[in-house]
């Protein structure tokens, strides 16, 4: 007498279900990864890959610059942010910016004599910490009356910024990074 095999096996259904879950999670991963745009890092005013590849040369040139020269920002109100109780770290003073037209004045001085250096190749970059979409870059900042003056920088959004300056004198290259802030209008 033949046995009636009414027992069903659910393994094919489970394998098909796991396959569908895997495909769905793979699609979700790709979709969420492409929806968050990747921003280039602009540390040292270079692309990340170029800065990473040449970091030893960059740091050597920066140390040589820092021994001989000094970069200072003038005519900007600075304030010390409130102490962060969660992250116990030393906070840098921040520059106060204003919406609309801004002007920045930098001095590049010889440390030995204290005299301004007039033959530096100076580049200025106004950037936001986590995006390069709103960057304003000024190549060849002009030297006027002993100072390097960056004029007509139009800032349209409030929030956090970085004032970056790169000064090259011969084979020495110096950098100045100053955090800045524009308080949102209420």
VMD Tcl script that builds the backbone (N, CA, C; Angstrom):
set m [mol new atoms 558]
animate dup $m
set s [atomselect $m all]
$s set {name element resname resid chain x y z} {
  {N N UNK 1 A 0.843 -1.167 0.000}
  {CA C UNK 1 A 0.000 0.000 0.000}
  {C C UNK 1 A 0.891 1.233 0.000}
  {N N UNK 2 A 0.551 2.159 -0.834}
  {CA C UNK 2 A 1.354 3.381 -0.968}
  {C C UNK 2 A 1.017 4.347 0.161}
  {N N UNK 3 A 2.098 4.987 0.639}
  {CA C UNK 3 A 1.889 5.955 1.726}
  {C C UNK 3 A 1.453 7.281 1.139}
  {N N UNK 4 A 0.532 7.942 1.798}
  {CA C UNK 4 A 0.078 9.261 1.373}
  {C C UNK 4 A 0.997 10.297 2.017}
  {N N UNK 5 A 1.806 10.958 1.218}
  {CA C UNK 5 A 2.798 11.918 1.725}
  {C C UNK 5 A 2.178 13.311 1.749}
  {N N UNK 6 A 1.544 13.616 2.867}
  {CA C UNK 6 A 0.912 14.924 2.981}
  {C C UNK 6 A 1.790 15.909 3.735}
  {N N UNK 7 A 2.958 15.493 4.207}
  {CA C UNK 7 A 3.870 16.408 4.897}
  {C C UNK 7 A 4.500 17.330 3.867}
  {N N UNK 8 A 4.464 18.621 4.156}
  {CA C UNK 8 A 5.043 19.596 3.231}
  {C C UNK 8 A 6.367 20.093 3.783}
  {N N UNK 9 A 7.258 20.404 2.903}
  {CA C UNK 9 A 8.554 20.950 3.296}
  {C C UNK 9 A 8.537 22.458 3.029}
  {N N UNK 10 A 8.936 23.219 4.038}
  {CA C UNK 10 A 8.916 24.681 3.901}
  {C C UNK 10 A 10.284 25.251 3.530}
  {N N UNK 11 A 11.286 24.407 3.357}
  {CA C UNK 11 A 12.624 24.898 3.021}
  {C C UNK 11 A 12.653 25.714 1.733}
  {N N UNK 12 A 12.027 25.319 0.665}
  {CA C UNK 12 A 12.077 26.158 -0.545}
  {C C UNK 12 A 11.470 27.551 -0.321}
  {N N UNK 13 A 10.418 27.624 0.485}
  {CA C UNK 13 A 9.798 28.919 0.775}
  {C C UNK 13 A 10.735 29.794 1.617}
  {N N UNK 14 A 11.429 29.170 2.579}
  {CA C UNK 14 A 12.359 29.931 3.424}
  {C C UNK 14 A 13.544 30.433 2.599}
  {N N UNK 15 A 14.073 29.617 1.723}
  {CA C UNK 15 A 15.195 30.048 0.878}
  {C C UNK 15 A 14.767 31.200 -0.014}
  {N N UNK 16 A 13.604 31.117 -0.606}
  {CA C UNK 16 A 13.087 32.196 -1.438}
  {C C UNK 16 A 12.871 33.464 -0.612}
  {N N UNK 17 A 12.367 33.323 0.626}
  {CA C UNK 17 A 12.166 34.479 1.506}
  {C C UNK 17 A 13.487 35.149 1.876}
  {N N UNK 18 A 14.510 34.351 2.235}
  {CA C UNK 18 A 15.828 34.924 2.554}
  {C C UNK 18 A 16.431 35.625 1.345}
  {N N UNK 19 A 16.236 35.063 0.171}
  {CA C UNK 19 A 16.746 35.682 -1.049}
  {C C UNK 19 A 16.073 37.038 -1.291}
  {N N UNK 20 A 14.775 37.109 -1.112}
  {CA C UNK 20 A 14.054 38.376 -1.283}
  {C C UNK 20 A 14.487 39.410 -0.235}
  {N N UNK 21 A 14.681 38.986 1.018}
  {CA C UNK 21 A 15.151 39.903 2.064}
  {C C UNK 21 A 16.547 40.424 1.720}
  {N N UNK 22 A 17.428 39.542 1.237}
  {CA C UNK 22 A 18.781 39.952 0.855}
  {C C UNK 22 A 18.775 40.956 -0.286}
  {N N UNK 23 A 17.968 40.726 -1.305}
  {CA C UNK 23 A 17.877 41.659 -2.439}
  {C C UNK 23 A 17.305 42.996 -1.978}
  {N N UNK 24 A 16.285 42.958 -1.121}
  {CA C UNK 24 A 15.687 44.199 -0.611}
  {C C UNK 24 A 16.696 44.999 0.215}
  {N N UNK 25 A 17.429 44.344 1.105}
  {CA C UNK 25 A 18.426 45.052 1.913}
  {C C UNK 25 A 19.577 45.589 1.054}
  {N N UNK 26 A 19.969 44.846 0.022}
  {CA C UNK 26 A 21.003 45.331 -0.897}
  {C C UNK 26 A 20.544 46.578 -1.632}
  {N N UNK 27 A 19.313 46.572 -2.128}
  {CA C UNK 27 A 18.752 47.747 -2.805}
  {C C UNK 27 A 18.681 48.933 -1.850}
  {N N UNK 28 A 18.216 48.704 -0.623}
  {CA C UNK 28 A 18.119 49.786 0.365}
  {C C UNK 28 A 19.492 50.373 0.687}
  {N N UNK 29 A 20.510 49.531 0.812}
  {CA C UNK 29 A 21.867 49.998 1.109}
  {C C UNK 29 A 22.393 50.892 -0.012}
  {N N UNK 30 A 22.239 50.458 -1.243}
  {CA C UNK 30 A 22.724 51.252 -2.386}
  {C C UNK 30 A 21.951 52.559 -2.485}
  {N N UNK 31 A 20.636 52.520 -2.306}
  {CA C UNK 31 A 19.819 53.728 -2.404}
  {C C UNK 31 A 20.185 54.736 -1.311}
  {N N UNK 32 A 20.367 54.292 -0.071}
  {CA C UNK 32 A 20.704 55.217 1.009}
  {C C UNK 32 A 22.136 55.734 0.872}
  {N N UNK 33 A 23.045 54.934 0.338}
  {CA C UNK 33 A 24.428 55.388 0.153}
  {C C UNK 33 A 24.523 56.429 -0.945}
  {N N UNK 34 A 23.741 56.319 -1.992}
  {CA C UNK 34 A 23.799 57.295 -3.078}
  {C C UNK 34 A 23.001 58.557 -2.772}
  {N N UNK 35 A 22.104 58.500 -1.806}
  {CA C UNK 35 A 21.318 59.695 -1.480}
  {C C UNK 35 A 22.081 60.659 -0.581}
  {N N UNK 36 A 23.128 60.206 0.100}
  {CA C UNK 36 A 23.955 61.073 0.941}
  {C C UNK 36 A 25.212 61.447 0.149}
  {N N UNK 37 A 25.286 62.676 -0.362}
  {CA C UNK 37 A 26.422 63.036 -1.217}
  {C C UNK 37 A 27.724 63.096 -0.426}
  {N N UNK 38 A 28.793 62.708 -1.061}
  {CA C UNK 38 A 30.119 62.748 -0.465}
  {C C UNK 38 A 30.756 64.087 -0.815}
  {N N UNK 39 A 31.276 64.775 0.187}
  {CA C UNK 39 A 31.906 66.076 -0.030}
  {C C UNK 39 A 33.415 65.923 0.036}
  {N N UNK 40 A 34.095 66.656 -0.821}
  {CA C UNK 40 A 35.547 66.640 -0.815}
  {C C UNK 40 A 36.077 67.390 0.395}
  {N N UNK 41 A 37.132 66.900 0.969}
  {CA C UNK 41 A 37.839 67.586 2.045}
  {C C UNK 41 A 38.767 68.611 1.401}
  {N N UNK 42 A 38.864 69.796 1.955}
  {CA C UNK 42 A 39.744 70.804 1.361}
  {C C UNK 42 A 40.797 71.288 2.357}
  {N N UNK 43 A 41.260 70.374 3.190}
  {CA C UNK 43 A 42.337 70.697 4.120}
  {C C UNK 43 A 43.586 71.028 3.311}
  {N N UNK 44 A 44.322 72.022 3.726}
  {CA C UNK 44 A 45.525 72.504 3.037}
  {C C UNK 44 A 45.206 73.031 1.640}
  {N N UNK 45 A 43.958 73.331 1.379}
  {CA C UNK 45 A 43.472 73.852 0.103}
  {C C UNK 45 A 43.840 72.945 -1.065}
  {N N UNK 46 A 43.821 71.650 -0.819}
  {CA C UNK 46 A 44.090 70.636 -1.841}
  {C C UNK 46 A 43.020 69.564 -1.747}
  {N N UNK 47 A 42.870 68.798 -2.812}
  {CA C UNK 47 A 41.987 67.641 -2.731}
  {C C UNK 47 A 42.559 66.663 -1.720}
  {N N UNK 48 A 41.695 65.882 -1.109}
  {CA C UNK 48 A 42.102 64.962 -0.053}
  {C C UNK 48 A 43.196 64.006 -0.521}
  {N N UNK 49 A 43.031 63.449 -1.725}
  {CA C UNK 49 A 43.979 62.466 -2.221}
  {C C UNK 49 A 45.367 63.083 -2.399}
  {N N UNK 50 A 45.413 64.304 -2.938}
  {CA C UNK 50 A 46.702 64.967 -3.158}
  {C C UNK 50 A 47.352 65.340 -1.828}
  {N N UNK 51 A 46.556 65.812 -0.876}
  {CA C UNK 51 A 47.095 66.159 0.439}
  {C C UNK 51 A 47.586 64.909 1.163}
  {N N UNK 52 A 46.856 63.817 1.080}
  {CA C UNK 52 A 47.243 62.576 1.739}
  {C C UNK 52 A 48.534 62.022 1.145}
  {N N UNK 53 A 48.667 62.095 -0.163}
  {CA C UNK 53 A 49.842 61.562 -0.841}
  {C C UNK 53 A 51.099 62.381 -0.525}
  {N N UNK 54 A 50.938 63.702 -0.360}
  {CA C UNK 54 A 52.084 64.601 -0.145}
  {C C UNK 54 A 52.155 65.167 1.267}
  {N N UNK 55 A 51.566 64.522 2.259}
  {CA C UNK 55 A 51.463 65.111 3.595}
  {C C UNK 55 A 52.822 65.390 4.221}
  {N N UNK 56 A 53.810 64.543 3.997}
  {CA C UNK 56 A 55.126 64.789 4.597}
  {C C UNK 56 A 55.765 66.057 4.037}
  {N N UNK 57 A 55.657 66.276 2.740}
  {CA C UNK 57 A 56.193 67.496 2.128}
  {C C UNK 57 A 55.435 68.726 2.625}
  {N N UNK 58 A 54.115 68.598 2.717}
  {CA C UNK 58 A 53.285 69.720 3.171}
  {C C UNK 58 A 53.661 70.112 4.597}
  {N N UNK 59 A 53.772 69.131 5.484}
  {CA C UNK 59 A 54.107 69.432 6.881}
  {C C UNK 59 A 55.522 69.987 7.020}
  {N N UNK 60 A 56.448 69.526 6.214}
  {CA C UNK 60 A 57.820 70.041 6.244}
  {C C UNK 60 A 57.842 71.518 5.816}
  {N N UNK 61 A 57.124 71.841 4.748}
  {CA C UNK 61 A 57.049 73.231 4.286}
  {C C UNK 61 A 56.334 74.110 5.311}
  {N N UNK 62 A 55.298 73.562 5.963}
  {CA C UNK 62 A 54.553 74.318 6.976}
  {C C UNK 62 A 55.433 74.600 8.196}
  {N N UNK 63 A 56.214 73.621 8.633}
  {CA C UNK 63 A 57.094 73.827 9.780}
  {C C UNK 63 A 58.168 74.868 9.459}
  {N N UNK 64 A 58.706 74.849 8.238}
  {CA C UNK 64 A 59.696 75.848 7.835}
  {C C UNK 64 A 59.066 77.237 7.809}
  {N N UNK 65 A 57.828 77.343 7.350}
  {CA C UNK 65 A 57.123 78.626 7.322}
  {C C UNK 65 A 56.872 79.131 8.737}
  {N N UNK 66 A 56.380 78.249 9.604}
  {CA C UNK 66 A 56.038 78.636 10.972}
  {C C UNK 66 A 57.262 79.093 11.766}
  {N N UNK 67 A 58.449 78.600 11.427}
  {CA C UNK 67 A 59.671 79.046 12.095}
  {C C UNK 67 A 60.043 80.467 11.691}
  {N N UNK 68 A 59.749 80.827 10.451}
  {CA C UNK 68 A 60.219 82.116 9.929}
  {C C UNK 68 A 59.146 83.199 9.859}
  {N N UNK 69 A 57.886 82.826 9.717}
  {CA C UNK 69 A 56.832 83.808 9.458}
  {C C UNK 69 A 55.635 83.610 10.386}
  {N N UNK 70 A 54.785 84.631 10.443}
  {CA C UNK 70 A 53.592 84.628 11.277}
  {C C UNK 70 A 52.421 85.177 10.465}
  {N N UNK 71 A 51.277 84.507 10.531}
  {CA C UNK 71 A 50.062 84.971 9.854}
  {C C UNK 71 A 49.066 85.398 10.921}
  {N N UNK 72 A 48.549 86.635 10.795}
  {CA C UNK 72 A 47.542 87.143 11.734}
  {C C UNK 72 A 46.390 87.753 10.959}
  {N N UNK 73 A 45.183 87.561 11.490}
  {CA C UNK 73 A 44.016 88.215 10.906}
  {C C UNK 73 A 43.755 89.492 11.681}
  {N N UNK 74 A 43.371 90.534 10.978}
  {CA C UNK 74 A 43.063 91.832 11.583}
  {C C UNK 74 A 41.620 92.207 11.261}
  {N N UNK 75 A 41.114 93.202 11.914}
  {CA C UNK 75 A 39.791 93.827 11.713}
  {C C UNK 75 A 38.605 92.882 11.832}
  {N N UNK 76 A 38.736 91.763 12.518}
  {CA C UNK 76 A 37.611 90.850 12.709}
  {C C UNK 76 A 37.398 90.686 14.200}
  {N N UNK 77 A 36.143 90.826 14.627}
  {CA C UNK 77 A 35.820 90.601 16.037}
  {C C UNK 77 A 35.887 89.104 16.327}
  {N N UNK 78 A 36.598 88.763 17.400}
  {CA C UNK 78 A 36.744 87.363 17.791}
  {C C UNK 78 A 36.016 87.147 19.122}
  {N N UNK 79 A 35.461 85.968 19.309}
  {CA C UNK 79 A 34.864 85.628 20.590}
  {C C UNK 79 A 35.201 84.177 20.912}
  {N N UNK 80 A 35.287 83.890 22.200}
  {CA C UNK 80 A 35.563 82.532 22.657}
  {C C UNK 80 A 34.233 81.834 22.880}
  {N N UNK 81 A 33.998 80.710 22.206}
  {CA C UNK 81 A 32.724 80.008 22.401}
  {C C UNK 81 A 32.597 79.458 23.815}
  {N N UNK 82 A 31.371 79.165 24.202}
  {CA C UNK 82 A 31.122 78.608 25.532}
  {C C UNK 82 A 31.834 77.270 25.676}
  {N N UNK 83 A 32.248 76.963 26.892}
  {CA C UNK 83 A 32.948 75.710 27.162}
  {C C UNK 83 A 32.006 74.543 26.920}
  {N N UNK 84 A 32.488 73.571 26.209}
  {CA C UNK 84 A 31.715 72.382 25.928}
  {C C UNK 84 A 31.942 71.387 27.053}
  {N N UNK 85 A 30.923 71.108 27.829}
  {CA C UNK 85 A 31.050 70.214 28.973}
  {C C UNK 85 A 31.139 68.745 28.570}
  {N N UNK 86 A 30.669 68.416 27.381}
  {CA C UNK 86 A 30.691 67.031 26.942}
  {C C UNK 86 A 32.064 66.682 26.359}
  {N N UNK 87 A 32.522 67.500 25.429}
  {CA C UNK 87 A 33.831 67.266 24.817}
  {C C UNK 87 A 34.832 68.172 25.513}
  {N N UNK 88 A 35.661 67.612 26.312}
  {CA C UNK 88 A 36.638 68.401 27.061}
  {C C UNK 88 A 37.848 68.658 26.176}
  {N N UNK 89 A 37.766 69.706 25.377}
  {CA C UNK 89 A 38.871 70.059 24.501}
  {C C UNK 89 A 39.021 71.565 24.474}
  {N N UNK 90 A 40.205 71.991 24.119}
  {CA C UNK 90 A 40.484 73.421 24.062}
  {C C UNK 90 A 39.795 74.018 22.836}
  {N N UNK 91 A 39.043 75.077 23.046}
  {CA C UNK 91 A 38.301 75.701 21.960}
  {C C UNK 91 A 39.071 76.893 21.406}
  {N N UNK 92 A 39.027 77.033 20.092}
  {CA C UNK 92 A 39.670 78.165 19.432}
  {C C UNK 92 A 38.710 79.350 19.428}
  {N N UNK 93 A 39.251 80.556 19.474}
  {CA C UNK 93 A 38.366 81.716 19.300}
  {C C UNK 93 A 37.756 81.697 17.899}
  {N N UNK 94 A 36.534 82.153 17.786}
  {CA C UNK 94 A 35.830 82.185 16.510}
  {C C UNK 94 A 35.675 83.621 16.044}
  {N N UNK 95 A 35.704 83.802 14.748}
  {CA C UNK 95 A 35.502 85.122 14.165}
  {C C UNK 95 A 34.001 85.357 13.983}
  {N N UNK 96 A 33.567 86.580 14.266}
  {CA C UNK 96 A 32.176 86.953 14.017}
  {C C UNK 96 A 32.076 87.475 12.593}
  {N N UNK 97 A 31.166 86.894 11.848}
  {CA C UNK 97 A 30.922 87.336 10.480}
  {C C UNK 97 A 29.548 87.970 10.399}
  {N N UNK 98 A 29.271 88.593 9.283}
  {CA C UNK 98 A 27.967 89.211 9.062}
  {C C UNK 98 A 27.422 88.755 7.720}
  {N N UNK 99 A 26.114 88.656 7.629}
  {CA C UNK 99 A 25.506 88.365 6.335}
  {C C UNK 99 A 25.761 89.538 5.400}
  {N N UNK 100 A 25.959 89.239 4.140}
  {CA C UNK 100 A 26.250 90.290 3.168}
  {C C UNK 100 A 27.743 90.388 2.905}
  {N N UNK 101 A 28.189 91.592 2.559}
  {CA C UNK 101 A 29.585 91.801 2.182}
  {C C UNK 101 A 30.499 91.787 3.411}
  {N N UNK 102 A 31.602 91.074 3.294}
  {CA C UNK 102 A 32.611 90.995 4.346}
  {C C UNK 102 A 33.973 91.318 3.742}
  {N N UNK 103 A 34.870 91.751 4.593}
  {CA C UNK 103 A 36.232 92.105 4.194}
  {C C UNK 103 A 37.178 91.530 5.238}
  {N N UNK 104 A 38.246 90.887 4.782}
  {CA C UNK 104 A 39.206 90.264 5.679}
  {C C UNK 104 A 40.597 90.819 5.398}
  {N N UNK 105 A 41.309 91.105 6.470}
  {CA C UNK 105 A 42.654 91.671 6.355}
  {C C UNK 105 A 43.613 90.753 7.114}
  {N N UNK 106 A 44.657 90.332 6.417}
  {CA C UNK 106 A 45.669 89.453 7.012}
  {C C UNK 106 A 47.030 90.126 6.941}
  {N N UNK 107 A 47.843 89.853 7.964}
  {CA C UNK 107 A 49.238 90.285 7.965}
  {C C UNK 107 A 50.117 89.046 7.942}
  {N N UNK 108 A 51.084 89.048 7.048}
  {CA C UNK 108 A 52.111 88.013 7.020}
  {C C UNK 108 A 53.404 88.718 7.395}
  {N N UNK 109 A 53.965 88.353 8.565}
  {CA C UNK 109 A 55.138 89.055 9.095}
  {C C UNK 109 A 56.328 88.118 9.198}
  {N N UNK 110 A 57.502 88.700 9.039}
  {CA C UNK 110 A 58.747 87.996 9.311}
  {C C UNK 110 A 58.923 87.962 10.822}
  {N N UNK 111 A 59.120 86.783 11.409}
  {CA C UNK 111 A 59.229 86.673 12.863}
  {C C UNK 111 A 60.484 87.356 13.399}
  {N N UNK 112 A 61.553 87.334 12.653}
  {CA C UNK 112 A 62.824 87.904 13.128}
  {C C UNK 112 A 62.770 89.424 13.200}
  {N N UNK 113 A 62.205 90.055 12.184}
  {CA C UNK 113 A 62.211 91.514 12.128}
  {C C UNK 113 A 60.870 92.146 12.449}
  {N N UNK 114 A 59.786 91.391 12.306}
  {CA C UNK 114 A 58.448 91.941 12.547}
  {C C UNK 114 A 57.921 92.759 11.384}
  {N N UNK 115 A 58.624 92.762 10.267}
  {CA C UNK 115 A 58.192 93.535 9.100}
  {C C UNK 115 A 57.237 92.710 8.244}
  {N N UNK 116 A 56.289 93.378 7.586}
  {CA C UNK 116 A 55.367 92.654 6.708}
  {C C UNK 116 A 56.092 92.121 5.468}
  {N N UNK 117 A 55.655 90.966 5.023}
  {CA C UNK 117 A 56.208 90.342 3.829}
  {C C UNK 117 A 55.304 90.692 2.660}
  {N N UNK 118 A 55.869 91.311 1.634}
  {CA C UNK 118 A 55.057 91.789 0.515}
  {C C UNK 118 A 55.054 90.850 -0.687}
  {N N UNK 119 A 55.954 89.892 -0.726}
  {CA C UNK 119 A 56.079 89.055 -1.924}
  {C C UNK 119 A 55.515 87.646 -1.747}
  {N N UNK 120 A 54.577 87.479 -0.848}
  {CA C UNK 120 A 53.964 86.158 -0.631}
  {C C UNK 120 A 52.866 85.919 -1.660}
  {N N UNK 121 A 52.724 84.678 -2.039}
  {CA C UNK 121 A 51.619 84.266 -2.898}
  {C C UNK 121 A 50.504 83.798 -1.962}
  {N N UNK 122 A 49.449 84.604 -1.830}
  {CA C UNK 122 A 48.410 84.362 -0.822}
  {C C UNK 122 A 47.100 83.965 -1.499}
  {N N UNK 123 A 46.493 82.893 -0.971}
  {CA C UNK 123 A 45.197 82.413 -1.440}
  {C C UNK 123 A 44.257 82.346 -0.245}
  {N N UNK 124 A 43.002 82.774 -0.442}
  {CA C UNK 124 A 41.992 82.795 0.623}
  {C C UNK 124 A 40.843 81.876 0.231}
  {N N UNK 125 A 40.303 81.161 1.230}
  {CA C UNK 125 A 39.158 80.292 1.001}
  {C C UNK 125 A 38.182 80.433 2.156}
  {N N UNK 126 A 36.937 80.780 1.843}
  {CA C UNK 126 A 35.849 80.774 2.823}
  {C C UNK 126 A 35.068 79.498 2.550}
  {N N UNK 127 A 34.997 78.610 3.540}
  {CA C UNK 127 A 34.352 77.319 3.345}
  {C C UNK 127 A 33.529 76.961 4.565}
  {N N UNK 128 A 32.648 76.019 4.393}
  {CA C UNK 128 A 31.878 75.480 5.504}
  {C C UNK 128 A 32.552 74.176 5.931}
  {N N UNK 129 A 32.432 73.790 7.219}
  {CA C UNK 129 A 33.177 72.629 7.709}
  {C C UNK 129 A 32.880 71.299 7.004}
  {N N UNK 130 A 31.644 71.061 6.573}
  {CA C UNK 130 A 31.318 69.739 6.049}
  {C C UNK 130 A 30.816 69.739 4.617}
  {N N UNK 131 A 31.043 70.816 3.900}
  {CA C UNK 131 A 30.637 70.862 2.500}
  {C C UNK 131 A 31.537 71.835 1.750}
  {N N UNK 132 A 31.659 71.611 0.464}
  {CA C UNK 132 A 32.411 72.547 -0.365}
  {C C UNK 132 A 31.495 73.238 -1.374}
  {N N UNK 133 A 30.190 73.091 -1.173}
  {CA C UNK 133 A 29.208 73.657 -2.098}
  {C C UNK 133 A 29.208 75.187 -2.067}
  {N N UNK 134 A 29.415 75.790 -0.898}
  {CA C UNK 134 A 29.340 77.242 -0.757}
  {C C UNK 134 A 30.719 77.905 -0.721}
  {N N UNK 135 A 31.756 77.218 -1.171}
  {CA C UNK 135 A 33.115 77.758 -1.083}
  {C C UNK 135 A 33.275 79.027 -1.916}
  {N N UNK 136 A 34.022 79.968 -1.350}
  {CA C UNK 136 A 34.424 81.177 -2.072}
  {C C UNK 136 A 35.946 81.231 -1.988}
  {N N UNK 137 A 36.597 81.125 -3.146}
  {CA C UNK 137 A 38.056 81.091 -3.180}
  {C C UNK 137 A 38.567 82.314 -3.924}
  {N N UNK 138 A 39.586 82.940 -3.340}
  {CA C UNK 138 A 40.214 84.109 -3.956}
  {C C UNK 138 A 41.692 83.772 -4.161}
  {N N UNK 139 A 42.094 83.653 -5.415}
  {CA C UNK 139 A 43.496 83.407 -5.745}
  {C C UNK 139 A 44.214 84.755 -5.781}
  {N N UNK 140 A 45.475 84.770 -5.442}
  {CA C UNK 140 A 46.321 85.972 -5.524}
  {C C UNK 140 A 45.703 87.166 -4.800}
  {N N UNK 141 A 45.611 87.077 -3.510}
  {CA C UNK 141 A 45.089 88.168 -2.688}
  {C C UNK 141 A 46.053 89.357 -2.794}
  {N N UNK 142 A 45.539 90.564 -3.080}
  {CA C UNK 142 A 46.433 91.715 -3.275}
  {C C UNK 142 A 47.048 92.225 -1.963}
  {N N UNK 143 A 48.258 92.754 -2.080}
  {CA C UNK 143 A 48.995 93.332 -0.959}
  {C C UNK 143 A 48.774 94.843 -0.988}
  {N N UNK 144 A 48.158 95.382 0.072}
  {CA C UNK 144 A 47.850 96.813 0.142}
  {C C UNK 144 A 48.272 97.355 1.496}
  {N N UNK 145 A 49.135 98.338 1.503}
  {CA C UNK 145 A 49.551 99.049 2.714}
  {C C UNK 145 A 50.036 98.104 3.814}
  {N N UNK 146 A 50.866 97.132 3.447}
  {CA C UNK 146 A 51.446 96.239 4.437}
  {C C UNK 146 A 50.576 95.076 4.848}
  {N N UNK 147 A 49.457 94.888 4.165}
  {CA C UNK 147 A 48.519 93.824 4.524}
  {C C UNK 147 A 47.931 93.186 3.272}
  {N N UNK 148 A 47.462 91.953 3.435}
  {CA C UNK 148 A 46.763 91.262 2.357}
  {C C UNK 148 A 45.268 91.413 2.610}
  {N N UNK 149 A 44.572 92.016 1.642}
  {CA C UNK 149 A 43.168 92.388 1.831}
  {C C UNK 149 A 42.280 91.568 0.893}
  {N N UNK 150 A 41.308 90.894 1.499}
  {CA C UNK 150 A 40.307 90.133 0.755}
  {C C UNK 150 A 39.018 90.942 0.820}
  {N N UNK 151 A 38.564 91.420 -0.334}
  {CA C UNK 151 A 37.383 92.298 -0.379}
  {C C UNK 151 A 36.193 91.584 -1.002}
  {N N UNK 152 A 35.022 92.128 -0.723}
  {CA C UNK 152 A 33.770 91.754 -1.378}
  {C C UNK 152 A 33.461 90.252 -1.303}
  {N N UNK 153 A 33.521 89.712 -0.102}
  {CA C UNK 153 A 33.111 88.328 0.110}
  {C C UNK 153 A 31.655 88.368 0.564}
  {N N UNK 154 A 30.771 87.927 -0.306}
  {CA C UNK 154 A 29.329 87.986 -0.040}
  {C C UNK 154 A 28.871 86.674 0.591}
  {N N UNK 155 A 28.454 86.737 1.857}
  {CA C UNK 155 A 27.981 85.560 2.584}
  {C C UNK 155 A 26.466 85.640 2.676}
  {N N UNK 156 A 25.802 84.591 2.194}
  {CA C UNK 156 A 24.344 84.611 2.114}
  {C C UNK 156 A 23.654 83.727 3.150}
  {N N UNK 157 A 24.406 82.787 3.777}
  {CA C UNK 157 A 23.792 81.850 4.726}
  {C C UNK 157 A 24.431 81.996 6.102}
  {N N UNK 158 A 23.620 81.809 7.134}
  {CA C UNK 158 A 24.177 81.809 8.483}
  {C C UNK 158 A 24.701 80.417 8.807}
  {N N UNK 159 A 25.499 80.343 9.872}
  {CA C UNK 159 A 26.033 79.056 10.296}
  {C C UNK 159 A 27.535 79.100 10.493}
  {N N UNK 160 A 28.164 77.932 10.505}
  {CA C UNK 160 A 29.600 77.800 10.746}
  {C C UNK 160 A 30.382 77.889 9.442}
  {N N UNK 161 A 31.533 78.543 9.537}
  {CA C UNK 161 A 32.439 78.694 8.400}
  {C C UNK 161 A 33.872 78.497 8.868}
  {N N UNK 162 A 34.783 78.376 7.922}
  {CA C UNK 162 A 36.215 78.388 8.178}
  {C C UNK 162 A 36.844 79.425 7.273}
  {N N UNK 163 A 37.695 80.265 7.854}
  {CA C UNK 163 A 38.470 81.221 7.072}
  {C C UNK 163 A 39.842 80.587 6.880}
  {N N UNK 164 A 40.147 80.201 5.651}
  {CA C UNK 164 A 41.420 79.538 5.370}
  {C C UNK 164 A 42.287 80.454 4.518}
  {N N UNK 165 A 43.537 80.555 4.935}
  {CA C UNK 165 A 44.503 81.350 4.181}
  {C C UNK 165 A 45.740 80.497 3.964}
  {N N UNK 166 A 46.262 80.547 2.764}
  {CA C UNK 166 A 47.492 79.833 2.407}
  {C C UNK 166 A 48.466 80.869 1.870}
  {N N UNK 167 A 49.635 80.961 2.500}
  {CA C UNK 167 A 50.666 81.911 2.074}
  {C C UNK 167 A 51.923 81.140 1.706}
  {N N UNK 168 A 52.428 81.394 0.502}
  {CA C UNK 168 A 53.638 80.725 0.043}
  {C C UNK 168 A 54.718 81.764 -0.202}
  {N N UNK 169 A 55.855 81.539 0.442}
  {CA C UNK 169 A 57.023 82.404 0.269}
  {C C UNK 169 A 58.188 81.492 -0.088}
  {N N UNK 170 A 58.598 81.534 -1.334}
  {CA C UNK 170 A 59.635 80.616 -1.792}
  {C C UNK 170 A 59.130 79.192 -1.717}
  {N N UNK 171 A 59.866 78.317 -1.026}
  {CA C UNK 171 A 59.429 76.932 -0.878}
  {C C UNK 171 A 58.749 76.678 0.469}
  {N N UNK 172 A 58.478 77.746 1.223}
  {CA C UNK 172 A 57.800 77.625 2.516}
  {C C UNK 172 A 56.321 77.975 2.339}
  {N N UNK 173 A 55.463 77.172 2.946}
  {CA C UNK 173 A 54.020 77.383 2.803}
  {C C UNK 173 A 53.389 77.367 4.198}
  {N N UNK 174 A 52.634 78.429 4.505}
  {CA C UNK 174 A 51.955 78.524 5.789}
  {C C UNK 174 A 50.452 78.550 5.624}
  {N N UNK 175 A 49.755 78.135 6.678}
  {CA C UNK 175 A 48.298 78.052 6.642}
  {C C UNK 175 A 47.713 78.705 7.880}
  {N N UNK 176 A 46.551 79.296 7.703}
  {CA C UNK 176 A 45.800 79.849 8.820}
  {C C UNK 176 A 44.359 79.367 8.684}
  {N N UNK 177 A 43.873 78.664 9.693}
  {CA C UNK 177 A 42.482 78.214 9.743}
  {C C UNK 177 A 41.820 78.850 10.945}
  {N N UNK 178 A 40.806 79.661 10.699}
  {CA C UNK 178 A 40.093 80.329 11.772}
  {C C UNK 178 A 38.625 79.950 11.678}
  {N N UNK 179 A 38.064 79.340 12.721}
  {CA C UNK 179 A 36.633 79.065 12.703}
  {C C UNK 179 A 35.852 80.381 12.778}
  {N N UNK 180 A 34.741 80.412 12.080}
  {CA C UNK 180 A 33.901 81.626 12.055}
  {C C UNK 180 A 32.437 81.211 12.179}
  {N N UNK 181 A 31.614 82.193 12.542}
  {CA C UNK 181 A 30.221 81.878 12.818}
  {C C UNK 181 A 29.343 83.087 12.486}
  {N N UNK 182 A 28.216 82.797 11.886}
  {CA C UNK 182 A 27.166 83.804 11.684}
  {C C UNK 182 A 25.931 83.288 12.399}
  {N N UNK 183 A 25.473 84.057 13.358}
  {CA C UNK 183 A 24.305 83.667 14.135}
  {C C UNK 183 A 23.057 83.732 13.245}
  {N N UNK 184 A 22.216 82.693 13.306}
  {CA C UNK 184 A 20.995 82.727 12.498}
  {C C UNK 184 A 20.076 83.866 12.946}
  {N N UNK 185 A 19.440 84.495 11.974}
  {CA C UNK 185 A 18.503 85.572 12.319}
  {C C UNK 185 A 17.250 84.945 12.921}
  {N N UNK 186 A 16.740 85.606 13.911}
  {CA C UNK 186 A 15.588 85.049 14.641}
  {C C UNK 186 A 14.302 85.695 14.255}
}
mol reanalyze $m
mol bondsrecalc $m
mol representation Tube
mol addrep $m
